[in-house]
């Protein structure tokens, strides 16, 4: 996967973190992404599945 850590905005001692994970199979591609927003106390997860004929 791909991991990225961002600097602190000043409100919270830790910065945001993003993680992107991909998985391939013979007929589809799965992409999952996780993003944190410490200043807003939020976590976002998105998932995309691409299916091939």
Buried (B, 14 or more C-beta within 10 A) or exposed (E): EEEEEEEEEEEEEEBBBBBBEEEEEEEEEBBBBBBBEBEEEEEEEEEEEEEEE
